[in-house]
Amino acid sequence: MAVSALFLTNGALFANILPRYPEIKDALGLDNAAYGLTIIAFPAGAIAAGLGAGFVIRRLGSAPAAVAGTILTAIGILAAGLSPTPLVFAGALLLGGAMDAITDVAQNAHGLRV
């Protein structure tokens, strides 16, 4: 049940900020090009951190890595939703994406263990 809850939480986190993207774009006064450059930070963070997921899992274990990654993903997404500037928005999405990649690998590894 706990592994299922982790998968549910991980999917729900990013799904909750997506509908707010147009509102955030307007609030930050971004044109289409700047908006595109800021939201690409999430997958860029995932690509950058994805290769380090194995190291994190070996160091912490799959369950602690999945839980910590979920918490840090939530913090990144919350910070993105509350960001006052485009740079903070992009940085928060970068953090969220990086932690999401680690969480994905950790929860899959733990799910296999269970």
N, C-alpha and C positions, 0 to 999 in steps of 0.2 A: 504494500500500500504506500509506503514512504517513497519508493522509487517512482511509482505512478504519480504521486503528488509533486515530486520534483519535475517530472516531465510536463505536467500540467502548468506548474508555476512558470517554468522556463518559456513555454509557449505564450502564456498569458501576459508576461511582462512586456515583450515587444509589441504584442497586439494592442496593448493599451495606449501606446504612444502614437501609433500609426494614424488613428483618426484625428489626432491633434496636430499633425504636421501642417496642414493649411493654416490653422490658427497661429502656430508658432512662426510660420513664414511671415504672416502679416504683422505679428507683434514685434518681430525683429527687423521688419522693413527690408526683407531680402528680395532681390529680383530673382528671376528664374536661374540665372547662372550661379549666383552666390548660394542660392538655396540648394542647387544640385551639388555644389562643392561641399556644403556642410553635411548634407545627409549621406554622402559617400563615406563619411568618417566611420559609420557603424561597420560596414563590410571591410573597410581598410583595417580597422582594429581587429576584426575577426581573422583576417588573413595574416596580420602581423603576429598575433598571439597564438594562432592555431598550432603552429609547430612546437610551441613550448608546453603544450598541454601534457604531453607524456612526462616531461620533467616534473611538472607540478603534481601529477598523479603519483609518480614514484616517491616524491618527497612527502606528500601529505596523506596519500591514500585516496581511493576513488570517492568514497562517501564524503569525507571532509572537503575535498576539492570541489565536489558538486555543490555542496551546501554553501561554502564560501563563495564560489563562483556565482551562484544564484543571488546571494546577498549583494555582491559587488555589481552584478548586472543591474539589479534593482536600484542601487544607489546611482549608477550611471544614467539610467533611464529617468529616474526622478530628477536628477540634476539637469538633464536635457530639457525636461518639461518645465523647469523653473528658471532656466538660464536667461540672464538679462542681456547677453550679447551673443552675436554669432560665433565668436571664438570659444566661449564657454559652451555653447550648444554643441559645436563640433567636437570639442574635447570630451564632453560628457558622453557623446555618442561613440567616440573612439574607445573610451573606457568600457562602456556598455558592450560594444561589439567584441572587444578583446576578452572580456570576462564571459560573454556568451559562448564564445568558441571553446574556452576551457571547460565551461559547464557542460556543453554538449558532449565533449569527449569523456569527461569524468562520469556523467550520469549514464552514458552508454556502457562504459567499462564497469561501472557498479551494477548496472542492470544485468550484465552478463555474469557477474559474480553471483548475484542473487539467483 
